[in-house]
Amino acid sequence: IYSNHLGAWKEQMLDGLGAVNTTTKSLKVENQQIQNEVKQLKRDMHRKDKALAEVSALLILKKKADLLWGADEDV
């Protein structure tokens, strides 16, 4: 083993570690973006579920009102 070999190996090791570090950072950024997208999609789904439940409740109330007072003939 010669001293110039040690220097070359050291350079290669540091370059390799730098590449891993850069890859890790890009994966973290990508992971964060995916998590934000999932959070937004869950929020949208929850909002739509609430709206669907409200419309369903209104439809049921309308049907019950029609049964009690009869169907509206003006419509």
Long-range contacts (C-beta under 8 A, 24 or more apart in sequence): none
